[in-house]
Amino acid sequence: MADAQKLTTRAHDFSAWYNEVVLRAELADYSPVRGCMVIRPSGYGIWERMQRALDDMFKATGHQNAYFPLFIPQSYLSKEAQHVEGFAPETAVVTHGGGKQLEEPLVVRPTSETIIYSMFAKWTQSYRDLPILINQWANVVRWEMRTRLFLRTLEFLWQEGHTAHATHDEAEAEARQMLGVYRSFMEGWIAMPVVTGQKSESEKFAGALRTYSCEAMMQDNKALQAGTSHNLGQNFAKAFDLTFQSEGGTIEHAWNTSWGVSTRMVGGLVMTHGDDNGLQVPPKLAPIELVIVPIFRTDEERGRVLEVANRIKQEVGSFDLPESRRLRVHVDAREGMKPGAKYYEWELRGVPLRMELGPRDLEKNQGVLVRRDTRAKRPVDLGTLVPEVQGLLEEIQRDLFAAALSRREANTVRERVDYARFREIMAGDGAFVYAGWCGSAECETQIKDDTKATIRVLPDAEFRSPEAPTHCLKCANAATSEALWAKSY
């Protein structure tokens, strides 16, 4: 049962508010292992729905699921120099097993490029074997020093896609396609608008040729890197001798991509839509779309109301129904709690719609629907419950996205600001700031040291300013590109 104590407000302490929502909405809890978390049923239910939607999208684009070992020989990680340098500080290493020291230490999977491409090399002889389009749902371990529930933990759940292609252009098209899949999912399901683009050299994935990212704005105006897609070039193919005989008879190295999103997206959902009353779950991802709260005074009324409530749940949630007509319904039949306490708890948990159902409603063959996002109430005829609820859920999904998009645009700075003003913005409420960059790693590093802001992406064409910047934000030399700067998680 949720604690009735009010949440810390977002304005007072956004970080404390976030942790309280995650814990009190029972999305996750701290585990006995420092830096790890337990994902509770409410949180895992959201992740399950994310998985199902994404898995359908991956399969629709020709990918198949497979599974690869949790343990990776340490020598594999060392075969790609940039890769091992990028991940060495984060690895957990097994040196003993079965009471004996291992001949070769095993790295607990931080990501699977090395072991997967070694297998691709075994499976590939000819151009006819390409492309290979594989996805893996798995857990990974990265030894983070500063952890936060969902956003950064030692172990987390994710998917990692890995592909092999005959040409650079095919690999580039794949990396861009999967970035588009992620954007469609984030905007269509999480109702979380994102800016897409390419990472700078310093921010790209270790061992990649190019990295592309989806960047979302949270309500504290910080950016969340919500998903990445990498064109790995031939770096891993050369390290693992992933070659094929071309149509012309020559032996060539394959071109690889990898791409992934994780349970971090659940944290992004919380920080995009939550309010001072708690969580708001977009209907498409809600484990419960509609909660029915029975209202009664006597045992006789309780019996009548619960009978109707349970019948509604059975009728509209039946697996005999097509999924398009089925609703995910929960009846809160707990005793010893007043309806008001139940309302508070379900608001905290973010269920999109609540239906209040009492004896007077039964006389009119109706219930009263309450939206979580606006708290607006309206009666609903029980005979037309499904289409009315589905219509409201679609409206809530659209409204959540529109609100998040409006908030992002209101906190985006496109007018050209000098460096002094930029520092003021980052020292204050923060923002997404579009500004010129000369391409110098020195300028990029100096800005990060001064303000903690980083280049989130070099934005794709649709996100760029109508007029390209002419000068670098830091050094005032000629700009080679426009960059999106922000503080981030």
C-alpha positions in Angstrom: 0.0 0.0 0.0 1.4 3.4 -1.0 2.5 5.9 1.7 0.0 8.8 1.8 2.8 11.3 2.6 3.1 13.8 -0.2 5.9 13.5 -2.7 8.8 16.0 -2.8 7.9 18.4 -5.6 9.8 18.4 -8.8 10.5 22.1 -8.4 12.0 21.6 -4.9 14.2 18.7 -5.7 13.8 16.8 -9.0 16.3 14.1 -8.1 14.5 13.3 -4.8 11.1 13.4 -6.5 12.3 10.9 -9.1 13.6 8.4 -6.5 10.5 8.7 -4.5 8.2 8.1 -7.5 10.2 5.0 -8.6 10.1 3.6 -5.0 6.6 4.5 -4.0 5.0 3.6 -7.3 6.7 0.3 -6.8 8.6 0.3 -10.1 11.8 -0.9 -8.5 13.7 -1.2 -5.2 17.3 -1.3 -4.0 18.8 -4.7 -3.8 21.3 -6.2 -1.3 24.0 -5.8 -3.9 25.1 -2.1 -4.0 24.4 -0.5 -7.3 21.9 -3.1 -8.5 18.1 -2.9 -8.4 15.1 -5.2 -8.1 12.5 -4.4 -10.8 9.1 -4.9 -9.2 6.1 -6.2 -11.1 4.8 -2.7 -11.9 8.1 -1.7 -13.4 8.6 -5.0 -15.1 5.1 -4.8 -16.6 6.1 -1.6 -18.4 9.4 -3.1 -19.6 7.5 -6.2 -20.9 5.2 -4.0 -23.0 8.3 -2.1 -24.3 9.8 -5.4 -25.2 6.8 -6.7 -27.0 6.4 -3.5 -29.1 10.1 -3.3 -30.0 10.3 -7.0 -30.7 7.5 -6.7 -33.2 9.3 -3.7 -34.8 12.6 -5.6 -35.0 11.0 -8.7 -36.6 9.1 -6.5 -39.1 12.5 -5.1 -40.3 13.8 -8.6 -40.8 15.7 -9.3 -37.6 15.7 -12.6 -35.6 16.3 -13.2 -31.9 19.2 -15.3 -30.6 21.1 -15.6 -27.4 24.9 -15.5 -26.7 26.8 -16.3 -23.5 27.0 -14.0 -20.5 30.7 -14.7 -20.2 33.3 -13.4 -22.7 36.9 -14.5 -22.8 39.0 -11.5 -21.7 41.2 -11.9 -24.8 38.2 -11.2 -27.0 37.7 -7.8 -25.5 41.3 -7.0 -26.2 41.2 -7.7 -29.9 39.6 -4.3 -30.7 41.8 -1.6 -29.2 39.3 1.3 -28.9 36.7 -1.1 -27.6 38.8 -2.5 -24.7 40.0 1.0 -23.8 36.4 2.2 -23.7 35.0 -0.6 -21.6 38.0 -1.8 -19.4 37.1 0.5 -16.4 33.5 -0.8 -16.4 34.1 -4.5 -16.6 33.5 -7.2 -14.0 35.9 -10.1 -14.4 35.6 -13.7 -13.2 38.9 -15.2 -12.2 37.8 -18.3 -10.4 35.2 -21.0 -11.0 34.5 -24.4 -9.5 37.0 -23.7 -6.8 39.8 -23.2 -9.2 41.6 -20.3 -10.9 40.5 -20.0 -14.6 43.1 -20.4 -17.3 41.7 -17.3 -18.9 39.6 -14.7 -17.0 36.0 -14.2 -18.2 34.5 -10.8 -18.5 30.8 -10.5 -17.5 29.1 -9.2 -20.6 29.2 -5.3 -20.8 28.1 -5.6 -24.4 28.4 -8.4 -26.9 30.1 -7.2 -30.1 33.2 -9.3 -29.5 31.6 -12.7 -28.9 28.8 -12.2 -31.5 31.2 -11.2 -34.3 33.4 -14.2 -33.5 30.3 -16.3 -34.1 29.4 -14.4 -37.2 32.9 -15.2 -38.6 32.2 -18.9 -38.0 28.9 -18.7 -39.9 30.0 -16.5 -42.9 31.7 -17.8 -46.0 30.1 -16.1 -48.9 28.2 -12.9 -49.8 25.1 -15.2 -49.9 25.4 -15.6 -46.1 24.8 -11.8 -45.7 23.2 -9.8 -44.3 23.0 -11.4 -40.8 20.4 -9.6 -38.8 20.4 -10.6 -35.1 18.8 -9.2 -31.9 19.5 -10.4 -28.4 17.4 -9.6 -25.2 19.8 -9.9 -22.3 21.3 -8.4 -19.2 24.6 -6.7 -19.1 27.0 -5.6 -16.3 28.9 -2.3 -16.2 30.7 -1.4 -13.0 29.3 2.1 -12.5 30.5 4.1 -9.5 27.5 6.4 -9.2 24.2 4.6 -9.7 20.5 5.6 -9.9 17.5 3.4 -10.2 16.8 2.6 -13.9 19.1 5.3 -15.2 22.5 3.8 -14.3 22.9 0.5 -12.5 25.6 -2.1 -12.4 23.3 -4.6 -14.1 20.5 -3.7 -16.4 18.3 -5.3 -19.0 18.4 -4.3 -22.6 18.3 -5.5 -26.2 21.3 -5.4 -28.5 21.0 -5.7 -32.2 24.0 -6.9 -34.2 24.3 -7.2 -38.0 26.8 -7.9 -40.7 26.6 -6.6 -44.3 28.5 -6.8 -47.5 29.0 -3.0 -48.0 29.4 0.2 -46.0 26.3 1.6 -47.5 24.1 -1.3 -46.4 25.5 -1.0 -42.9 24.9 2.7 -42.8 21.3 2.2 -44.0 20.8 -0.4 -41.3 22.2 1.9 -38.5 20.0 4.8 -39.7 16.9 2.5 -40.1 17.2 1.3 -36.5 17.6 4.8 -35.2 14.3 5.5 -36.9 12.7 2.4 -35.3 13.8 3.7 -31.9 12.4 7.1 -32.6 9.1 5.7 -33.8 8.8 3.6 -30.6 9.8 6.4 -28.2 7.4 8.9 -29.7 4.6 6.5 -30.5 4.7 4.4 -27.3 6.6 6.3 -24.6 5.1 9.6 -25.9 8.6 11.0 -25.5 9.8 13.3 -28.3 13.4 12.9 -29.2 16.1 14.7 -31.3 18.1 12.4 -33.5 21.6 12.9 -34.9 25.2 11.8 -34.9 27.5 11.8 -31.9 30.8 13.7 -31.9 34.0 11.7 -32.0 34.5 12.0 -28.2 30.9 10.8 -27.5 30.7 7.9 -30.0 30.7 4.2 -29.0 34.1 2.7 -28.4 35.1 1.0 -31.6 32.4 2.5 -33.8 32.9 4.4 -37.1 29.8 6.5 -36.3 27.3 6.6 -33.5 23.7 7.9 -33.8 21.5 8.8 -30.9 18.0 9.6 -29.7 18.1 12.4 -27.1 15.1 13.2 -25.0 14.5 16.2 -22.7 13.5 15.4 -19.1 11.5 17.8 -17.0 14.6 19.3 -15.4 15.8 20.2 -18.9 18.6 17.6 -18.9 19.0 15.3 -21.8 18.6 11.5 -21.6 20.4 9.4 -24.2 17.5 7.1 -24.7 19.0 4.8 -27.4 21.9 4.5 -29.8 22.7 3.0 -33.1 26.3 2.4 -34.4 27.9 1.9 -37.7 30.9 -0.1 -36.6 32.6 -0.1 -40.0 35.0 -3.0 -40.4 36.8 -2.6 -37.1 35.3 -5.7 -35.4 35.3 -7.7 -38.7 39.0 -7.2 -39.0 39.6 -8.1 -35.3 37.6 -11.3 -35.6 38.4 -12.2 -39.2 34.8 -11.9 -40.3 35.3 -12.2 -44.0 33.3 -13.4 -47.0 33.8 -14.2 -50.6 32.3 -11.4 -52.7 30.3 -11.9 -55.9 33.4 -11.1 -57.8 35.4 -13.7 -56.0 37.5 -11.5 -53.7 37.8 -12.0 -50.0 36.3 -9.0 -48.1 35.7 -8.0 -44.5 32.1 -7.5 -43.5 30.6 -4.3 -42.3 28.9 -4.4 -38.9 26.3 -2.4 -36.9 25.1 -2.6 -33.4 22.2 -0.8 -31.7 20.5 -0.9 -28.2 18.0 0.4 -25.8 17.6 -0.6 -22.1 15.5 -0.3 -19.0 16.8 3.3 -18.8 13.7 4.0 -20.9 11.5 3.3 -17.9 13.4 6.1 -16.1 12.9 8.3 -19.1 9.1 7.6 -19.0 9.0 8.7 -15.3 10.9 11.9 -15.9 9.1 12.8 -19.1 5.5 12.4 -17.8 5.5 12.3 -14.0 3.9 15.1 -11.9 3.8 16.1 -8.3 1.1 13.4 -7.7 3.4 10.6 -9.0 3.8 8.6 -12.1 1.9 8.9 -15.4 2.1 5.9 -17.7 1.3 6.4 -21.4 -1.7 4.0 -22.1 0.2 1.9 -24.7 2.7 0.9 -22.0 0.4 0.7 -19.0 0.2 -2.8 -17.4 -3.2 -1.6 -16.2 -5.2 0.8 -18.5 -8.3 1.1 -16.3 -8.7 0.6 -12.6 -12.2 0.1 -11.2 -12.7 1.4 -7.7 -15.9 0.1 -6.1 -17.9 2.6 -3.9 -20.3 1.2 -1.3 -21.6 1.7 2.3 -23.2 -1.7 3.1 -22.3 -5.3 2.5 -25.3 -5.6 0.2 -24.1 -2.7 -1.9 -20.5 -4.1 -1.9 -21.8 -7.4 -3.3 -23.8 -5.8 -6.1 -21.0 -3.3 -7.1 -18.2 -6.0 -7.0 -20.3 -8.4 -9.1 -20.7 -5.8 -11.8 -17.0 -4.7 -11.6 -15.7 -8.2 -11.9 -18.1 -8.9 -14.7 -16.8 -5.9 -16.6 -13.2 -7.0 -16.0 -14.0 -10.5 -17.3 -15.9 -9.3 -20.3 -13.6 -6.5 -21.5 -10.3 -8.3 -20.6 -11.1 -11.7 -22.0 -8.5 -13.4 -24.1 -11.3 -14.5 -26.3 -11.5 -11.0 -27.5 -9.3 -9.6 -30.3 -6.5 -7.6 -28.8 -7.8 -4.4 -30.4 -11.0 -4.7 -28.3 -9.4 -6.0 -25.1 -8.7 -3.7 -22.1 -6.2 -4.3 -19.3 -8.5 -3.8 -16.2 -7.9 -4.2 -12.5 -10.7 -4.2 -9.8 -9.5 -2.7 -6.5 -11.5 -4.8 -4.1 -9.3 -4.3 -1.1 -11.2 -3.9 2.2 -10.3 -1.5 5.0 -9.4 1.4 2.6 -11.5 4.3 1.8 -12.1 5.2 -1.9 -10.1 8.4 -1.5 -7.0 6.5 -0.4 -7.3 4.2 -3.4 -7.6 7.2 -5.7 -4.4 8.6 -4.3 -2.6 5.3 -4.7 -3.6 4.7 -8.3 -2.7 8.3 -9.2 0.7 7.7 -7.7 1.1 4.5 -9.8 0.1 6.4 -12.9 -2.8 4.3 -14.2 -4.2 6.3 -17.1 -7.9 5.9 -16.3 -9.9 5.2 -13.1 -13.6 4.3 -13.0 -15.6 5.0 -9.9 -18.5 2.6 -9.6 -21.2 2.8 -6.9 -24.8 1.8 -6.3 -26.3 5.0 -7.9 -24.1 4.4 -11.0 -25.5 0.8 -11.3 -29.0 2.2 -11.4 -28.1 4.3 -14.4 -26.0 1.5 -15.9 -22.9 3.8 -15.9 -19.6 4.5 -14.2 -17.6 7.7 -13.8 -14.3 7.8 -15.7 -11.4 10.0 -14.3 -8.3 10.8 -16.4 -5.0 10.6 -14.6 -3.4 13.4 -16.6 -6.1 16.1 -16.3 -8.3 14.6 -13.5 -11.3 15.4 -15.7 -14.4 13.3 -14.9 -17.1 12.0 -17.2 -19.9 9.4 -17.0 -19.7 6.4 -19.3 -22.4 4.0 -20.3 -21.4 0.5 -19.3 -22.9 -0.7 -22.6 -20.4 1.3 -24.6 -17.5 1.1 -22.2 -14.8 -0.4 -24.5 -15.0 2.1 -27.4 -15.3 5.1 -25.0 -12.4 4.0 -22.9 -10.3 3.2 -25.9 -11.0 6.6 -27.4 -10.0 8.3 -24.1 -6.8 6.2 -23.9 -5.8 7.3 -27.5 -6.5 10.9 -26.5 -4.4 10.6 -23.4 -1.5 9.1 -25.4 -1.6 12.0 -27.9 -1.9 14.6 -25.1 1.1 13.3 -23.2 3.2 13.5 -26.3 2.0 17.0 -27.1 2.7 18.2 -23.6 6.2 16.8 -23.6 6.9 18.2 -27.1 5.6 21.6 -26.0 7.7 21.6 -22.9 10.8 20.7 -24.9 10.3 23.5 -27.4 9.6 26.0 -24.6 13.0 25.1 -23.2 15.0 25.1 -26.4 17.3 28.0 -27.3 17.8 28.5 -31.0 18.7 32.1 -31.1 22.5 32.7 -31.2 23.9 33.2 -27.8 27.4 34.2 -26.8 29.5 32.0 -24.5 28.7 34.1 -21.4 25.0 33.7 -21.9 25.4 30.0 -22.6 27.1 29.6 -19.3 24.3 31.4 -17.5 21.7 29.1 -19.1 23.6 26.0 -18.0 24.2 27.4 -14.5 20.5 28.1 -14.2 17.5 26.0 -15.4 19.4 24.5 -18.3 18.0 24.0 -21.9 18.6 22.4 -25.2 20.9 24.9 -26.9 21.6 24.8 -30.6 24.9 26.5 -31.3 27.8 26.5 -33.8 30.9 24.2 -33.2 34.2 24.4 -35.0 34.8 20.7 -34.7 37.6 21.1 -32.2 37.8 18.5 -29.4 39.6 21.2 -27.4 36.5 23.5 -27.5 34.2 20.6 -26.8 36.2 19.6 -23.7 36.5 23.2 -22.4 32.8 23.7 -22.6 32.2 20.4 -20.8 34.7 21.4 -18.1 33.2 24.9 -17.7 29.5 24.0 -17.7 29.0 20.2 -17.6 27.2 20.5 -20.9 28.1 18.2 -23.7 27.3 17.8 -27.4 24.3 15.5 -27.3 24.1 15.2 -31.1 25.0 16.9 -34.3 21.3 17.0 -35.2 19.7 15.5 -38.2 18.5 17.9 -40.9 14.9 18.2 -39.7 16.1 19.4 -36.3 18.7 21.9 -37.5 18.0 25.7 -37.3 16.7 27.4 -40.4 19.9 29.3 -40.6 23.2 27.5 -40.0 25.4 29.0 -37.3 28.5 30.7 -38.6 30.7 30.8 -35.6 31.8 28.4 -32.8 30.1 28.9 -29.5 33.5 28.8 -27.6 36.3 30.1 -29.8 34.2 32.2 -32.3 36.1 30.6 -35.2 34.1 29.4 -38.3 31.5 26.7 -37.4 31.7 23.4 -39.2 28.4 22.2 -37.9 25.5 22.9 -35.6 25.5 21.1 -32.3 22.9 20.4 -29.7 24.3 21.2 -26.2 22.8 20.2 -22.9 23.5 18.7 -19.5 22.7 15.1 -19.4 22.1 12.0 -17.3 
